[in-house]
Amino acid sequence: MGIVKISEELHEHLRVASNALSRSINAQAEHWMRIGMLAELYPNLDHSEISRLLVRAELTGGLELKQLCGLAEPASEPAPERLATAGARP
């Protein structure tokens, strides 16, 4: 765990969003960081696909970067099909 310095303006945006979405300020910041990290790693995914990916990752044991990359990156399938089947149970 560490301290991240952000601008007062961004902190105010975090405060507003966290109140609106019933999250702590830290939880809202972490949410935005996860979304942003995955958006940079996988620019072909839209927000709804990233959100589904995060839910699948949580259902399969957590939000580790290695696991998220594995869910989003099987080489043989295009993105929409990968996301439709990622985390599916037999």
DRENSE-616996 format. One record per residue: z, x, y of N, C-alpha, C in turn; residue in three letters. Coordinates in steps of 0.02 Angstrom, whole numbers, plus 50000, padded with zeros to 5 digits. Atoms other than C-alpha are relative to their C-alpha. Example, Ala and Ser with C-alpha at 12.3 -4.5 7.8 and 13.67 -1.06 7.14 Angstrom:
500005004549941503905061549775500005004550060ALA;499974995849941503575068449947500374996150055SER;
***
This chain:
500005004249942500005000050000500005004550062MET;500024996149939499665006050174499954995550061GLY;500065003649937499515001050354499305001250026ILE;500674999649971497824997250429500054997650072VAL;499995001949929497654997150617499374996150016LYS;500565004149978496554983250686500114998050072ILE;499955002049930496184976950860500424993750006SER;499625006149986497254963450940499564993949991GLU;500475005650006495714952250945499904998049927GLU;500095001450072495404953850757500644997249970LEU;499365002650025497254951050724500094992750019HIS;499975007049979497164934850823499544995749957GLU;500455003750044495654929350721500324999249930HIS;499655000450064496644933350563500554994850002LEU;499455004749994498124923350625499744992849998ARG;500295006849998497054908050663499734998049931VAL;500295001550065496104908950498500544999249947ALA;499485000550050497674911850396500404993550007SER;499665006449990498544896850474499564994249977ASN;500465005450019497004885850449499924999449925ALA;500134999950071496824891050267500645000749958LEU;499354999750035498694891350223500095006549961SER;499904993350030498704910050186500435004050048ARG;499674995249955499774924050252499465004050036SER;500484995849965498944935550377499745005549954ILE;500214994850047498924949350245499524997349947ASN;500445003050051498154937750115499324998450029ALA;500645001349968496804932450238499615006450010GLN;500344993649990496404950550280499735002649934ALA;500234997850065496304954950095499404995949976GLU;500565004450019495164939950064499365002350036HIS;500594997849962493984945350203499765006849977TRP;500204993450023494004963250139499634999649933MET;500345000950064493544957749962499304997350010ARG;500665003049987492134946750026499535005150031ILE;500414994949966491494960550140499805005649954GLY;500154994550046491604973950006499454997849952MET;500515002350047490614963449882499344998550035LEU;500625001349963489354958250016499635006650013ALA;500334993549990489014976750051499745002849934GLU;500224997450065488924981249866499424996149971LEU;500505004550029487834966249822499704995650055TYR;500275003949944486834960749975499564994249978PRO;500405005550025485794949249865500424993849985ASN;499575005750013487314937849835500194996650065LEU;499765003649941487744924149959500754998649993ASP;499285001149999489504918650005500234995849941HIS;499785004350056489594904849874499975003849934SER;500044996050062489034916949736500575005049997GLU;499444995349998490324929749792500654996349986ILE;499405003950013491664916249793500084998249927SER;499985001650072491214910749616500165006349960ARG;499864993750033491244928949563500745001750003LEU;499294998649992493004931149632500424995349958LEU;499625004750042493614915449543499945002049927VAL;500094997750070492854921449378500405006249986ARG;499624993850010493644938449401500744998549992ALA;499295001950004495344930549430500154996849933GLU;499905003350064495154919849274499985004849941LEU;500054995150055494734935149170500475005950009THR;499484994949999496224945449224500135003550065GLY;499834996849938496164950649404499405002150040GLY;500534998349951495174957649548499895007450007LEU;500134992949996494924975849503499275001250016GLU;500684998449980493374983549582499555001249940LEU;500404998550059492764990049415499804993649963LYS;500155006350033492874972649339499514995950041GLN;500465003849958492024964449488499295002749996LEU;500664996950006490594976749477499694998349933CYS;500255001750066490424973249292499774992849996GLY;500205007050001490344954449320499364998850039LEU;500575001149957489014956149454499395004149979ALA;500534995150010487944969749377499735000849929GLU;500364998850062487334967049198499265001150016PRO;500664997849978485654975649211499434995449980ALA;500575003650026484584963649111499884993150030SER;500085006849974484844947149204499965000050076GLU;500015000949927484384941849382500674997050023PRO;499355002049973485854937649496500214992949985ALA;499755006850012485904918549482500204998649928PRO;499845001050070485884918749293500625003949980GLU;499404996150014487184932649286500614996250022ARG;499415003449972488354922849396500144993549963LEU;499905006350036488084906749299500365001349933ALA;499714998750065488614915249137500585004850001THR;499454995149997489874928349196500664996649986ALA;499345002750016491564924949121499984993949956GLY;500055005950043490904910849011500305001649932ALA;499704999250065491824908248850499544997249947ARG;500435002550054490914906048682500204993149977PRO;
***
